[in-house]
């Protein structure tokens, strides 16, 4: 099996086991996050074609029932006889896994599978014991991010096409903050703590605040210096997202690769391109400017105000952890995965995951540094498979030069709604950023 295929199949296995473990432990919310990773791995294998499906078919003989059952559900239309053999054997067993396998067989026999290929996703989640499966998707139209033109045509402020309403996203974010299943345990086991000790990366958590004595804020006016024009993309003004005082950030948490003074202004297109294409260049702009001499004051809004409402920003030091896939010791011990996920979430104290620096809290694949490097160097990731394209493979080593600068979560109170409750991630080349050069900033959007 090619190395790239093996990595995708391993992600499928790890996420399947983690999902099943979480649901058995009653942690449905974290389990559903792993379910989405299972689906993402499946879609990536489908995008490769028959080689990808054949790679997944090797799991039909896996010794772990969760793994072979999940693979069988996804492969019903491609390896029908072998998949049905696995599902029938599992359906004879008790428990949610057996029930899910029986439901998959029932749908297949009723002919629903051909009419609704997306039900494979729902049944796969049920087969792993999930009580809240992710949204169905079809194999013929994978749940990939839409192109810039598609997004522009479907989305406008206040009318977001097929995306959830602000109230729906608000309720989801609010429930995420309150969910007791996300509360970290009093202390991590010595085994898990030993694994994560070397994985923590410092960051500054950015939150809405009532404090009025700072120079950092979300929205409002960017207070551009006289020598800078408001950035535009395709003739349209970019949306101003936030201003971060580096002096305030560095006083909160030392980020040695960023300047000690000045301020960063962040802008992003209302069209919300995904960052996968070279044509997305310029849709995100980061200005490095002198800091304000005094704390910012909120301007009184009127019906003719041209800026979105400003929210003061609070800053606190945190230590971020990467996805479980980057902790290989945990992948072999799925019993630790729930505890690890709690450690990942704990620094944010149930607030939205806005941060400066640190490692990204990914929703889809943990390949954003590579995506930034390839797209910014002219590789169209909507059309090119980086694992097969000769130029992409030659450029791949440059991904190590990139570092996460800013992560903004969905937060309806700030009118931050990225896709279907997703996040945006702004990346920069570390060496350039340390010199105060943010002209190469590149944004990737991920959504559930």
Secondary structure, 3 states (H helix, E strand, C coil): CCHHHHHHHHHHHHHHHHHHHHHHCCCHHHHHHHHHHHHHHHHHHHHHCHHHHHHHHHHHHCCCHHHHHHHHHHCCCCCHHHHHHHHHHHHCCCCHHHHHHHHHHHHHHCCHHHHCCCHHHHHHHHHCCCCCCCCCCCCCCCCCCCCHHHHHHHCECCECCCCCCHHHHHHHHHHHHHCHHHCCCCCCCHHHHHHHCCCCEEEEEEEECCCCCCCCEECCCCCCCCCCCCCEECCEECEEEEEEEHHHHHHHCCCCCCCCCCEEEEEECCCCCCCCCHHHCCCEEEEEECCCCCCCCCCCCCCCCCCCCCEEEEEEEEEECCCHHHCHHHHCCHHHHHHHHHHHHHCCCCCCCCEEECCCCCCCCCCHHHHHHHHHCCCCCCCCCCCCCHHHHHHHHHHHHEEEEEEEECEHHHCECCCCCCEEEEEEEHHHHHCCCCCCCEEEEECC
